[in-house]
Amino acid sequence: MTHTTSATSATSALTIPDLETVYDTLATAIDQAGQDKASLFLVKLALLNANALASADVFQAHVQAALQDL
């Protein structure tokens, strides 16, 4: 599942095995946070990743991509 936008500045994408690792890490962390704290955890993670991206435009594009086909 690779999504690129015109606002994306990354020159490379994760490999399928790396995406699987990320997915497993995220699923485990959501379980660890628990149902009552999962939303807070996801917001904190999103803010940390937005800061790492250093681009509000890229982050907004990622949010719109994630909202697709929910």
BALOBA-1460 file (C-alpha; in Angstrom, 3 decimals):
// residues 70
<rec num="1" residu="m" x="0.000" y="0.000" z="0.000"/>
<rec num="2" residu="t" x="2.065" y="2.904" z="-1.258"/>
<rec num="3" residu="h" x="0.500" y="6.323" z="-1.622"/>
<rec num="4" residu="t" x="2.321" y="9.282" z="-3.049"/>
<rec num="5" residu="t" x="1.089" y="12.793" z="-3.529"/>
<rec num="6" residu="s" x="2.518" y="15.840" z="-5.185"/>
<rec num="7" residu="a" x="3.176" y="17.211" z="-1.691"/>
<rec num="8" residu="t" x="5.197" y="14.169" z="-0.642"/>
<rec num="9" residu="s" x="8.876" y="14.938" z="-0.482"/>
<rec num="10" residu="a" x="10.079" y="11.418" z="0.339"/>
<rec num="11" residu="t" x="12.158" y="9.865" z="-2.394"/>
<rec num="12" residu="s" x="11.656" y="6.252" z="-1.323"/>
<rec num="13" residu="a" x="8.918" y="4.117" z="0.134"/>
<rec num="14" residu="l" x="8.988" y="1.286" z="2.621"/>
<rec num="15" residu="t" x="9.280" y="-2.233" z="1.301"/>
<rec num="16" residu="i" x="6.383" y="-4.656" z="1.773"/>
<rec num="17" residu="p" x="8.203" y="-6.446" z="4.631"/>
<rec num="18" residu="d" x="8.881" y="-3.076" z="6.292"/>
<rec num="19" residu="l" x="5.206" y="-2.100" z="5.912"/>
<rec num="20" residu="e" x="4.239" y="-5.404" z="7.520"/>
<rec num="21" residu="t" x="6.586" y="-4.658" z="10.420"/>
<rec num="22" residu="v" x="5.085" y="-1.185" z="10.814"/>
<rec num="23" residu="y" x="1.566" y="-2.654" z="10.739"/>
<rec num="24" residu="d" x="2.454" y="-5.261" z="13.378"/>
<rec num="25" residu="t" x="4.119" y="-2.636" z="15.580"/>
<rec num="26" residu="l" x="1.097" y="-0.352" z="15.310"/>
<rec num="27" residu="a" x="-1.390" y="-3.145" z="16.034"/>
<rec num="28" residu="t" x="0.599" y="-4.257" z="19.080"/>
<rec num="29" residu="a" x="0.872" y="-0.694" z="20.374"/>
<rec num="30" residu="i" x="-2.877" y="-0.085" z="19.944"/>
<rec num="31" residu="d" x="-3.567" y="-3.288" z="21.894"/>
<rec num="32" residu="q" x="-1.060" y="-2.227" z="24.553"/>
<rec num="33" residu="a" x="-2.677" y="1.213" z="24.893"/>
<rec num="34" residu="g" x="-6.069" y="-0.393" z="25.434"/>
<rec num="35" residu="q" x="-9.466" y="0.531" z="24.076"/>
<rec num="36" residu="d" x="-9.866" y="3.532" z="26.401"/>
<rec num="37" residu="k" x="-6.510" y="5.084" z="25.395"/>
<rec num="38" residu="a" x="-6.236" y="3.986" z="21.733"/>
<rec num="39" residu="s" x="-7.477" y="7.324" z="20.342"/>
<rec num="40" residu="l" x="-5.082" y="9.302" z="22.529"/>
<rec num="41" residu="f" x="-2.214" y="7.044" z="21.491"/>
<rec num="42" residu="l" x="-3.054" y="7.505" z="17.787"/>
<rec num="43" residu="v" x="-3.218" y="11.290" z="18.140"/>
<rec num="44" residu="k" x="0.154" y="11.350" z="19.910"/>
<rec num="45" residu="l" x="1.649" y="9.095" z="17.240"/>
<rec num="46" residu="a" x="0.215" y="11.250" z="14.458"/>
<rec num="47" residu="l" x="1.666" y="14.410" z="16.006"/>
<rec num="48" residu="l" x="5.092" y="12.790" z="16.445"/>
<rec num="49" residu="n" x="5.055" y="11.644" z="12.819"/>
<rec num="50" residu="a" x="3.816" y="15.033" z="11.585"/>
<rec num="51" residu="n" x="6.729" y="16.643" z="13.377"/>
<rec num="52" residu="a" x="9.125" y="14.119" z="11.802"/>
<rec num="53" residu="l" x="7.666" y="14.883" z="8.350"/>
<rec num="54" residu="a" x="8.253" y="18.594" z="8.969"/>
<rec num="55" residu="s" x="5.471" y="19.440" z="6.516"/>
<rec num="56" residu="a" x="1.866" y="20.258" z="7.379"/>
<rec num="57" residu="d" x="0.971" y="19.899" z="3.691"/>
<rec num="58" residu="v" x="2.327" y="16.345" z="3.485"/>
<rec num="59" residu="f" x="0.595" y="15.456" z="6.741"/>
<rec num="60" residu="q" x="-2.731" y="16.810" z="5.454"/>
<rec num="61" residu="a" x="-2.322" y="14.774" z="2.264"/>
<rec num="62" residu="h" x="-1.672" y="11.660" z="4.336"/>
<rec num="63" residu="v" x="-4.771" y="12.316" z="6.441"/>
<rec num="64" residu="q" x="-6.902" y="12.613" z="3.307"/>
<rec num="65" residu="a" x="-5.394" y="9.407" z="1.886"/>
<rec num="66" residu="a" x="-6.085" y="7.545" z="5.145"/>
<rec num="67" residu="l" x="-9.720" y="8.695" z="5.125"/>
<rec num="68" residu="q" x="-10.303" y="7.113" z="1.718"/>
<rec num="69" residu="d" x="-12.430" y="3.964" z="1.651"/>
<rec num="70" residu="l" x="-13.025" y="3.708" z="5.401"/>
